[in-house]
Amino acid sequence: MPEVRRTYQVFYTEQAATARDRLDDRQRAAFDKGIAVLARDPFLPASRAISSTGDDRTVRLTQNILVEYTLSLGRLLVFIVEVFNHKDIVITEE
């Protein structure tokens, strides 16, 4: 019998949706691609658990975009979208 792959429905908190909507076109395209990958496999090796159950997770979708999300009943809820900007670095590694 072939393996059935489940795709999670993706939802956003208001705060996460606001941060997502501020992305420029290039960032948004990469973000959407990353979210599509997460919807198919939210337990990617690049992600890590941030709760004892493993259902709350974090992953960097791109070099500059980190998301925190939780999984429940076939839903993936993105509750934090953090966009890093090199202009806000105090000390650079040179």
N, C-alpha and C positions, 0 to 999 in steps of 0.2 A: 504494500500500500504506500503511495507517495506521501511524503511529509507535507503537511498543511502548514503554510506560513501565515501567521496572523499579522495584520497590520493594525497598529494601535491608532485610535482616533486621537488627534492632537487638539488640545485646548490650551488657552493662555489666561493667566491672571491679567487683570487690567494693567498692572505695573509692567509685566513682561510684554504685553501687546504694545504698550506705549513705546518701550525701548525698541522693540522690533520695528515699529513703524517709523522710527527716526533714522533707520539705516539708509545709507545711500544705495543707489541701484546695484552697484557691484557687490557691496556687503549683503544686501538683501537676497541677491541671487545665490550667493554662497550659503547664507543662512537657510534659505528654503531648501537647498539641496541637502544640507546637513540634517535638517529636521526630517526630511523624507527618509534618510538613512536611519535615523533614530526610530521613526515610526515602524520600520521593519525589524529593527534589532536594537532595543533600548539598553541592552546589556553588552554593548561593544567593549572590546578589550581596552579602548582608550577611556572609557567612562569608569567612574569609581563611585562606590556607595558612600553616602554621607549620613546614613542611618543604620541602625543595627539590623533592620529587616532587609536592607538592600533595595528597597523600593524607592527610596529617595536617592537621587544620583546627580552627579555633575560631570560635565564633559566640555572640552573646548571644541566647538564646531569648526573654528578657524583659528589662526594664530591670534586674532584679536577679539574673538567672540566666545564667551563662556555661557553655558546655560545650566541651570539647576532645574530638575524635573522630578515628578513623582509618578508612579504607576499604580493604577487601581482599576479593576474591572474592565480591562481592555482599553483604558484611556491613559494617555500620556499628558500630564498637565505640566506645562512649562511655567514655573513660578518666578524665575529670575533670568533675565537676559543682561549680561554684563559686557559692555564693549570697552575694550582697552584702547587707550590713545597714547601714543608715544610722547605726546606733549606733556602728559601729567606724571612723568617719571622724575623722582627726586634725584636718584643716583643711577647713572648708566654704567653698565659693565663694560669698561674699555680696557 
